[in-house]
Amino acid sequence: MLDAEFFRRWMTAAAASVDREADRLTALDSPIGDADHGSNLRRGFAAVAAALEKEAPGTPGAVLALAGRQLISTVGGASGPLYGTLLRRTGKALGDGAEVSTEQLAEALRTGVDAVRTLGGAAPGDKTMIDALVPAVDALGESFAAARAAAEEGAAATTPLRARKGRASYLGERSIGHRDPGATSAALLVAALEEAAGE
């Protein structure tokens, strides 16, 4: 069973990972976006880590709700609302239980991903974070490691795609050949989940 401490570890691991990879995310964002994905997410997840140090929410759902609120209020661009929605809706779906199972997390995360799909209007194959998140959620029932591998594979598979949503879609054919920064950061979030589980 996964408790609030596990979810705090997940968010802290995600913040550390985003901080390490921020320059790479920004480099990926330069040719097809606003060249600020890494710096925006670094600021947002640093705020999440700081908030979780200040207050310790007692349930998994409350940890994710707090993280989601921080991201929405501190991250500019599209990624703040998208990641914030993902975590808030996942947290809401987890409810008030002190502990949740991996199966409950997978189900709640699917609710969060569906909310992101509704908000951004993106489907798998559109070259967005959805390309990493959907396969990760599908694989989460198997293991955290399987989810990480699926997310990484999904992010890598965005390179040959033409962007159909988001800032990159304005480039049309020129978006082909560039790995999507949102899918890459989503894969980092899933990898942090495996890290929190100690697998």
C-alpha positions as CSV (number, residue, x, y, z in Angstrom):
1,M,0.0,0.0,0.0
2,L,1.1,3.5,-0.8
3,D,0.8,6.3,1.9
4,A,1.3,10.0,1.9
5,E,5.0,9.6,2.5
6,F,5.3,7.7,-0.7
7,F,3.6,10.5,-2.6
8,R,5.8,13.1,-1.0
9,R,8.8,11.0,-2.1
10,W,7.4,10.9,-5.7
11,M,7.0,14.7,-5.9
12,T,10.4,15.3,-4.4
13,A,12.0,12.8,-6.8
14,A,10.2,14.5,-9.7
15,A,11.4,18.0,-8.6
16,A,15.0,16.7,-8.4
17,S,14.7,15.1,-11.8
18,V,13.2,18.2,-13.5
19,D,15.9,20.3,-11.9
20,R,18.6,18.0,-13.4
21,E,17.0,17.8,-16.8
22,A,15.7,21.3,-17.1
23,D,18.4,22.4,-19.6
24,R,17.6,19.4,-21.8
25,L,13.9,20.1,-21.7
26,T,14.5,23.7,-22.7
27,A,16.8,22.5,-25.5
28,L,14.1,20.2,-26.8
29,D,11.6,23.1,-26.6
30,S,13.8,25.6,-28.5
31,P,13.1,24.4,-32.1
32,I,9.4,23.7,-31.6
33,G,8.2,25.8,-28.7
34,D,9.0,28.8,-26.6
35,A,12.3,27.5,-25.2
36,D,11.0,27.7,-21.6
37,H,9.7,24.3,-20.8
38,G,12.6,23.3,-18.6
39,S,12.8,26.6,-16.7
40,N,9.1,26.8,-16.2
41,L,8.8,23.2,-14.8
42,R,11.9,23.7,-12.7
43,R,10.3,26.7,-11.0
44,G,7.0,24.8,-10.6
45,F,8.4,21.7,-9.1
46,A,10.8,23.6,-6.8
47,A,7.6,25.3,-5.4
48,V,6.0,21.9,-5.0
49,A,9.0,20.6,-3.0
50,A,9.1,23.7,-0.9
51,A,5.4,23.5,-0.1
52,L,5.7,19.9,0.9
53,E,8.6,20.7,3.2
54,K,6.4,23.4,4.9
55,E,3.3,21.3,5.3
56,A,2.9,17.6,5.3
57,P,-0.5,16.6,3.9
58,G,-1.8,13.4,5.6
59,T,-3.2,11.5,2.6
60,P,-2.0,10.6,-0.9
61,G,-4.8,12.6,-2.4
62,A,-3.9,15.7,-0.4
63,V,-0.2,15.5,-1.4
64,L,-1.2,15.5,-5.1
65,A,-3.8,18.2,-4.7
66,L,-1.2,20.5,-3.1
67,A,1.3,19.8,-5.8
68,G,-1.2,20.5,-8.5
69,R,-2.2,23.8,-7.0
70,Q,1.5,24.9,-6.8
71,L,2.1,24.0,-10.4
72,I,-1.0,25.9,-11.6
73,S,0.0,29.0,-9.6
74,T,3.7,29.1,-10.4
75,V,4.3,27.6,-13.9
76,G,3.7,29.8,-17.0
77,G,2.7,28.6,-20.4
78,A,0.5,25.5,-21.0
79,S,2.5,23.1,-18.9
80,G,1.3,24.6,-15.5
81,P,-2.4,24.0,-16.1
82,L,-1.8,20.6,-17.7
83,Y,0.5,19.2,-15.0
84,G,-1.5,20.9,-12.3
85,T,-4.7,19.3,-13.7
86,L,-3.1,15.9,-14.0
87,L,-2.0,15.9,-10.3
88,R,-5.1,17.6,-8.9
89,R,-7.6,15.3,-10.7
90,T,-5.5,12.2,-9.8
91,G,-5.5,13.4,-6.1
92,K,-9.2,14.0,-6.2
93,A,-9.8,10.5,-7.6
94,L,-7.7,9.0,-4.8
95,G,-10.1,10.4,-2.3
96,D,-9.4,10.8,1.5
97,G,-7.9,7.4,2.1
98,A,-4.7,7.3,4.2
99,E,-3.3,4.5,1.9
100,V,-4.0,3.5,-1.7
101,S,-3.1,0.4,-3.7
102,T,-1.1,0.5,-6.9
103,E,-4.3,-0.4,-8.7
104,Q,-6.1,2.5,-7.2
105,L,-3.2,4.8,-8.2
106,A,-3.4,3.5,-11.8
107,E,-7.1,4.1,-11.9
108,A,-6.8,7.6,-10.4
109,L,-3.9,8.5,-12.7
110,R,-6.1,7.5,-15.7
111,T,-8.7,9.9,-14.5
112,G,-6.0,12.6,-14.3
113,V,-4.8,11.8,-17.8
114,D,-8.3,11.9,-19.2
115,A,-8.7,15.4,-17.6
116,V,-5.5,16.5,-19.3
117,R,-6.8,15.1,-22.6
118,T,-10.0,17.0,-22.2
119,L,-8.2,20.3,-21.3
120,G,-5.7,20.1,-24.1
121,G,-7.8,18.3,-26.7
122,A,-4.9,15.9,-27.4
123,A,-5.0,12.2,-28.3
124,P,-2.2,9.7,-28.5
125,G,-0.2,10.4,-31.7
126,D,-0.6,14.2,-31.5
127,K,3.0,14.6,-30.2
128,T,2.2,15.8,-26.6
129,M,2.7,14.6,-23.0
130,I,-0.3,12.3,-23.7
131,D,2.0,10.1,-25.8
132,A,4.0,9.3,-22.7
133,L,1.2,9.3,-20.1
134,V,-1.3,6.9,-21.8
135,P,1.1,4.0,-22.2
136,A,2.5,4.6,-18.7
137,V,-0.9,4.3,-17.2
138,D,-1.7,1.2,-19.2
139,A,1.5,-0.4,-18.0
140,L,1.2,0.7,-14.3
141,G,-0.9,-2.4,-13.5
142,E,2.2,-4.5,-14.3
143,S,4.8,-2.6,-12.3
144,F,6.3,0.9,-11.8
145,A,9.3,-0.2,-13.9
146,A,7.0,-1.2,-16.8
147,A,5.2,2.2,-16.5
148,R,8.6,4.0,-16.7
149,A,9.7,2.0,-19.7
150,A,6.4,2.6,-21.5
151,A,6.5,6.4,-20.8
152,E,10.1,6.6,-22.1
153,E,9.2,4.6,-25.2
154,G,6.2,6.8,-25.8
155,A,8.3,10.0,-25.4
156,A,10.9,8.7,-27.8
157,A,8.3,7.8,-30.4
158,T,7.2,11.4,-30.7
159,T,10.3,12.3,-32.7
160,P,9.0,11.3,-36.1
161,L,5.5,12.6,-35.5
162,R,4.0,15.8,-36.8
163,A,2.6,17.9,-33.9
164,R,-1.2,18.3,-34.0
165,K,-1.7,20.1,-30.7
166,G,0.1,22.9,-28.8
167,R,2.6,25.4,-29.8
168,A,4.6,22.9,-32.0
169,S,1.5,22.3,-34.2
170,Y,2.0,25.8,-35.7
171,L,5.2,24.5,-37.3
172,G,3.4,21.8,-39.3
173,E,5.9,19.6,-41.1
174,R,8.8,21.3,-39.4
175,S,7.8,19.8,-36.1
176,I,8.8,16.4,-37.5
177,G,12.2,15.1,-36.3
178,H,12.0,16.8,-32.9
179,R,11.3,14.9,-29.7
180,D,8.4,16.4,-27.8
181,P,9.5,18.2,-24.6
182,G,6.1,17.7,-22.9
183,A,6.2,13.9,-23.5
184,T,9.8,14.0,-22.2
185,S,9.0,15.7,-19.0
186,A,6.0,13.4,-18.5
187,A,8.3,10.4,-18.8
188,L,10.5,12.1,-16.1
189,L,7.4,12.3,-13.8
190,V,6.7,8.5,-14.3
191,A,10.4,7.6,-13.8
192,A,10.2,9.5,-10.5
193,L,7.3,7.3,-9.5
194,E,9.5,4.2,-10.0
195,E,12.3,5.9,-8.0
196,A,9.9,6.6,-5.1
197,A,8.9,3.0,-5.0
198,G,12.6,2.1,-4.7
199,E,12.4,-0.3,-7.6
